[in-house]
Amino acid sequence: MSTHPTTVTAPEGLPYIDVVRDFDAPPAAVFRAWTDPSLVAQWLRPDRLTMEIDHYDARTGGSWAYSHRGPDGEAYAFHGTFHSVVPDESITQTFEFGGYPGHASLERLTFEPLEGGGTRTRSHAVFESVEDRDGMIASGMEGGLSEGYAHLDDLLAAP
């Protein structure tokens, strides 16, 4: 169980979301968990959903697509493109929910080393409009993100 909070900031009237989260693992391990599809499948999901990866090519110019599936069998598809992947430092990618096509966000994620060997991740996601950003917040994104990060904590702590 992590003691690190997930901080989500969505300033009024601005089309972006910032997320900051610390992990008790070095940047190389956290970066690998974000880019290795076999690891991504283990943590990038809310508690009540399973994850199915269609493809996940985490390199500059690569793309990704996956679905979360609920207990009722309903699937929620997502896809995007990796615009820039700098090992152990940053990932810039698009993110689009299949249920709301044509409304992609652009996200930059950084991996900062912390004293003691941990990592701080910072994400800055820019949306096409405040309405798109508000829709993401209203979707329950913050709760699902916190649950996924708890799974990532467990994965990083495993021997």
C-alpha positions in Angstrom: 0.0 0.0 0.0 1.4 3.4 -1.0 1.6 6.4 1.2 2.1 8.7 -1.8 -0.9 10.7 -2.9 -1.9 11.3 -6.5 -2.3 15.1 -7.0 -4.6 16.0 -9.9 -5.0 19.7 -10.8 -7.5 21.1 -13.3 -7.5 24.9 -13.2 -10.8 26.5 -13.8 -11.3 27.7 -17.4 -8.1 26.1 -18.7 -8.0 23.1 -21.0 -5.4 21.0 -19.1 -4.9 18.5 -16.3 -1.7 18.1 -14.3 -1.0 14.9 -12.4 1.9 14.4 -9.9 2.7 11.1 -8.3 5.8 9.7 -6.5 6.9 6.1 -6.6 9.3 4.1 -4.5 11.4 2.9 -7.4 14.1 4.4 -9.7 13.2 6.2 -12.9 14.3 3.3 -15.1 11.9 0.9 -13.3 9.0 3.3 -13.4 9.7 4.1 -17.1 9.8 0.4 -17.9 6.5 -0.2 -16.2 5.0 2.6 -18.5 6.5 1.2 -21.7 6.6 -2.6 -21.4 3.2 -3.9 -22.6 3.4 -6.9 -20.3 3.8 -4.6 -17.3 1.3 -1.9 -18.5 -1.4 -4.6 -18.6 -0.8 -5.3 -14.9 -1.5 -1.8 -13.6 -3.0 0.7 -16.0 -6.7 0.1 -14.9 -9.2 0.9 -12.2 -9.9 -1.9 -9.7 -13.2 -3.0 -11.2 -11.9 -3.4 -14.8 -9.6 -5.7 -16.6 -7.2 -4.6 -19.4 -6.7 -6.0 -22.9 -3.9 -4.6 -25.0 -4.4 -4.6 -28.8 -0.9 -3.2 -29.4 1.6 -1.1 -27.4 4.7 0.1 -29.3 6.3 2.5 -26.9 8.8 4.2 -29.1 9.0 7.6 -30.9 6.5 7.2 -33.8 4.8 4.1 -32.2 1.2 3.7 -31.3 -1.0 2.0 -28.8 -4.5 0.7 -28.3 -6.1 -1.0 -25.4 -9.5 -1.7 -23.8 -10.7 -1.8 -20.2 -13.5 -4.3 -19.7 -16.1 -4.1 -16.9 -17.7 -7.0 -15.0 -20.7 -6.6 -17.2 -18.5 -7.3 -20.3 -18.7 -3.7 -21.6 -15.4 -2.6 -23.2 -14.0 1.0 -23.1 -11.4 1.4 -25.9 -8.6 3.9 -25.9 -5.8 4.6 -28.4 -3.0 7.0 -29.2 0.4 7.7 -30.8 3.7 8.0 -29.1 5.2 11.3 -30.4 8.4 11.2 -28.3 9.8 8.5 -26.0 13.1 9.4 -24.2 14.2 6.4 -22.1 13.9 7.0 -18.3 13.1 10.7 -18.9 9.8 11.4 -20.8 6.9 10.2 -22.9 4.8 12.5 -25.1 1.7 10.9 -26.5 -1.9 11.5 -27.6 -4.8 9.9 -25.8 -8.3 9.3 -27.3 -11.3 7.5 -25.8 -13.1 5.4 -28.4 -16.4 6.5 -27.0 -15.7 10.1 -27.8 -13.9 10.1 -31.1 -12.2 13.2 -32.5 -11.4 14.6 -29.1 -7.7 13.7 -28.4 -5.5 15.1 -25.7 -1.8 15.6 -25.9 0.1 14.5 -22.8 3.7 14.9 -21.7 4.9 12.6 -18.8 8.3 13.1 -17.1 10.2 10.8 -14.8 12.2 12.7 -12.2 14.7 11.0 -9.9 14.2 11.7 -6.2 16.7 11.5 -3.3 16.6 8.0 -1.8 16.0 6.4 -5.2 12.4 7.1 -5.9 10.8 8.8 -8.9 8.3 11.6 -9.3 6.1 11.5 -12.4 4.6 14.6 -13.7 1.9 14.6 -16.4 0.6 17.6 -18.3 -2.4 16.8 -20.6 -3.7 19.5 -22.9 -7.3 19.1 -24.3 -8.9 20.7 -27.3 -11.4 22.5 -25.1 -12.3 23.1 -21.4 -15.4 21.0 -22.2 -13.3 18.1 -23.3 -11.1 18.4 -20.1 -14.2 18.6 -17.9 -15.6 15.5 -19.6 -12.4 13.6 -18.7 -12.7 14.8 -15.1 -16.4 13.8 -14.9 -15.6 10.3 -16.2 -14.1 9.3 -12.9 -10.5 9.6 -14.2 -9.1 10.7 -10.9 -10.3 7.6 -9.0 -9.3 5.2 -11.7 -5.9 6.8 -12.0 -5.3 6.5 -8.2 -6.4 2.9 -8.3 -4.1 2.2 -11.2 -1.2 3.9 -9.5 -1.8 1.7 -6.4 -1.5 -1.3 -8.8 1.8 0.2 -10.1 3.0 0.6 -6.5 2.4 -3.2 -5.9 4.1 -4.1 -9.2 7.2 -2.0 -8.4 7.4 -3.5 -4.9 7.3 -7.1 -6.2 10.6 -9.0 -6.0 
